[in-house]
Amino acid sequence: MNEKLPIALHSQSEKEYSNWVKKLTNEDEQTQTEVAQMISRITGNRRHYSVRSSKAGVFVGELVLSSLQYQQMSEFIRKMSLVYLVSQFEIFLQQMISITLQKIPGPIMEKSITLKQLTECKSIKEAKLQIIEKEVHDIRLTDPNEADEYFSRKFRVQLSALPRWSDFRERFYRRHAIIHRFGTPDQKYLAKTGRKRVRELDVSRNYLATSIKLFSATARGIARQLERRFGSEWPQDYL
């Protein structure tokens, strides 16, 4: 999503620009000159031009509108890529908990299910899986601090000891602001991240690329911690 959609979007933008240039080349020299002057002024040249051709404004308007649409769509894709990335990591954490509890059920030995659920199970193994599923379902992993507390309490694995933990957490809080506040940071975001002045939370290309690398490194770090903690009991070939 991070790579293919922006490329496809850029390709479409290039195609539209080529069509715009073709249309412009069929116009008279005065229109072409005035279009070039207007674009020069928009992009930073502050000189004033006398525009006589009514067509020049139409051409420039088409180009500006196309450019704005490309920028808005690119920004939307990057934001949704971050949302998807964080959601997938939550699923990854659920899988880590489920796999670990299947191998080392000690942390949930006191957990139980209803008698009705128990009678519907065909074996002890199936009952065990139901308890694990309920355990995973009840955990709130949308806040990295709570995930850290759970892993520490249940497995004696400290996620917050991983490199760049604060940067990792910030991605979760930014995701929340993007979904619920259109990218405007609230007091919760500022308190959780320790930041004081933030106007709007965007997702640049560099920020998204860094986030993907960070999440990949964090996932490997969690798997390595669980492997060191439980040794051969934990599936070493998971990642």
C-alpha positions in Angstrom: 0.0 0.0 0.0 2.8 2.4 0.9 4.7 1.7 -2.4 2.2 0.7 -5.1 -0.6 3.2 -4.5 1.6 6.3 -4.5 3.3 5.1 -7.6 0.0 4.5 -9.4 -1.2 7.9 -8.2 1.9 9.6 -9.5 1.6 7.8 -12.8 -2.0 9.1 -13.2 -0.8 12.6 -12.3 1.9 12.5 -14.9 -0.6 11.3 -17.5 -3.0 14.2 -16.7 -0.1 16.7 -16.9 1.0 15.3 -20.3 -2.6 15.7 -21.6 -2.6 19.3 -20.2 0.6 20.1 -22.0 -0.8 18.7 -25.3 -3.8 20.9 -25.0 -1.7 23.9 -24.3 0.6 23.3 -27.3 -2.4 23.6 -29.6 -3.2 27.1 -28.3 -1.9 30.4 -29.7 1.5 31.8 -28.7 0.0 34.5 -26.5 -2.0 32.0 -24.4 1.1 29.8 -24.0 3.2 32.8 -22.9 0.6 34.0 -20.4 0.1 30.5 -19.0 3.9 30.3 -18.4 3.9 33.7 -16.8 1.0 32.9 -14.5 2.6 29.6 -13.4 5.9 31.4 -12.8 4.1 33.9 -10.6 2.3 31.1 -8.6 5.5 29.3 -8.0 7.3 32.3 -6.6 7.9 35.0 -9.1 6.1 38.1 -7.8 6.2 40.2 -11.0 2.8 41.4 -12.2 1.7 40.3 -15.6 -1.1 41.7 -17.8 -3.2 38.7 -18.9 -5.3 39.3 -21.9 -6.2 35.7 -22.9 -9.3 34.3 -21.3 -8.0 30.8 -21.9 -4.8 31.2 -19.8 -6.7 31.3 -16.5 -8.6 28.1 -17.5 -5.5 26.2 -18.3 -3.7 27.3 -15.1 -6.9 26.5 -13.1 -6.9 22.9 -14.5 -3.3 22.4 -13.6 -3.6 23.8 -10.0 -6.8 21.7 -9.4 -5.0 18.5 -10.7 -2.0 19.3 -8.5 -4.1 19.8 -5.4 -6.1 16.6 -6.0 -2.8 14.7 -6.3 -1.4 16.2 -3.1 -4.6 15.5 -1.1 -4.9 11.9 -2.3 -1.2 11.3 -1.6 -1.6 12.7 1.9 -4.8 10.6 2.4 -2.9 7.4 1.3 0.0 8.1 3.7 -2.4 8.7 6.6 -4.4 5.5 5.9 -1.1 3.6 5.5 -0.2 4.6 9.1 -3.6 3.6 10.4 -3.3 0.2 8.7 0.2 -0.3 10.0 -0.8 0.3 13.6 -3.9 -1.9 13.2 -1.7 -4.7 11.8 0.7 -4.4 14.7 -2.1 -4.8 17.2 -3.0 -8.0 15.4 0.7 -9.0 15.6 0.6 -8.5 19.4 -2.5 -10.6 19.7 -0.8 -13.4 17.8 2.3 -13.1 20.0 0.2 -13.5 23.1 -1.9 -16.4 21.7 1.2 -18.3 20.5 3.0 -17.8 23.8 0.0 -18.8 25.9 -0.4 -22.0 23.9 3.2 -22.9 24.6 3.3 -21.6 28.2 -0.2 -21.5 29.7 1.0 -20.7 33.2 -0.1 -17.1 33.2 -3.7 -18.1 32.5 -4.0 -21.2 34.6 -6.6 -19.5 36.9 -8.7 -18.3 34.0 -12.1 -20.0 33.3 -15.0 -20.1 30.9 -18.6 -20.7 31.5 -20.0 -24.2 31.9 -22.0 -23.8 28.7 -18.8 -23.0 26.8 -17.1 -25.9 28.4 -19.8 -28.4 27.4 -19.5 -27.2 23.8 -15.8 -28.0 23.7 -14.8 -31.4 22.3 -11.5 -31.6 24.2 -9.3 -30.0 26.8 -7.2 -28.5 24.0 -10.3 -26.8 22.5 -11.3 -25.5 26.0 -7.7 -24.1 26.4 -7.9 -22.4 23.0 -11.2 -20.8 24.0 -9.7 -19.4 27.2 -6.7 -18.1 25.3 -9.1 -16.5 22.7 -11.0 -14.8 25.5 -7.8 -13.6 27.2 -6.6 -12.0 23.9 -10.0 -10.5 23.2 -10.1 -8.8 26.7 -6.7 -7.2 26.3 -6.6 -3.5 25.3 -3.7 -3.2 22.9 -4.5 0.2 21.4 -2.3 1.8 24.0 1.3 0.7 23.9 1.7 1.4 27.6 -1.0 -1.1 28.5 0.5 -3.7 26.1 3.9 -3.1 27.9 2.3 -3.6 31.3 0.5 -6.8 30.1 3.7 -8.4 28.7 5.6 -7.4 31.8 3.1 -8.8 34.2 2.3 -12.0 32.3 5.6 -12.9 30.6 8.2 -10.8 32.4 9.1 -9.2 29.1 9.5 -5.4 29.0 8.5 -3.9 25.7 9.4 -0.4 26.8 13.1 -1.6 27.0 13.1 -1.9 23.2 15.0 0.8 21.2 13.0 3.9 20.2 10.1 2.9 22.3 8.8 6.5 22.7 8.9 6.9 18.9 7.0 3.7 18.5 4.3 4.8 21.0 3.9 8.1 19.2 2.7 6.3 16.1 -0.2 4.8 18.0 -1.3 8.2 19.5 -0.9 9.9 16.1 -3.2 7.2 14.6 -5.8 8.0 17.2 -5.6 11.7 16.4 -5.9 11.1 12.7 -8.9 8.9 13.0 -10.9 10.7 15.7 -9.7 14.4 15.4 -8.7 14.8 11.7 -5.0 15.0 12.7 -5.5 17.7 15.3 -3.6 16.8 18.5 -5.5 16.8 21.8 -4.3 17.0 25.4 -4.1 13.2 25.5 -1.6 13.2 22.6 0.5 16.0 24.1 0.5 14.3 27.6 1.4 10.8 26.2 4.2 12.1 23.9 5.5 14.9 26.1 5.2 17.4 23.3 4.0 20.9 24.0 3.2 22.6 20.7 1.9 20.7 17.8 -0.6 22.2 15.3 -1.4 19.4 13.0 -0.3 15.8 12.7 0.5 14.8 9.2 2.2 11.8 7.7 5.1 12.6 5.4 6.7 10.1 3.1 9.8 10.1 5.3 7.7 9.6 8.5 5.8 6.7 7.0 8.9 5.0 5.7 10.6 5.4 9.1 7.4 4.0 10.8 7.5 0.9 8.7 11.1 0.2 9.5 10.5 1.0 13.2 7.5 -1.3 13.5 9.5 -4.1 11.7 12.4 -3.7 14.1 10.0 -3.6 17.1 8.3 -6.8 16.0 11.6 -8.6 15.7 12.6 -7.2 19.1 9.5 -8.6 20.8 9.9 -12.0 19.3 13.6 -12.1 20.4 12.6 -11.1 23.9 10.0 -13.9 24.1 12.5 -16.4 22.6 15.1 -15.5 25.2 12.6 -15.6 28.0 11.1 -19.0 27.2 13.9 -20.6 25.2 13.0 -23.8 23.3 9.4 -23.7 24.5 8.7 -20.7 22.3 8.5 -21.1 18.4 11.8 -19.7 17.3 11.0 -19.7 13.6 7.9 -17.4 13.9 9.6 -14.4 12.4 
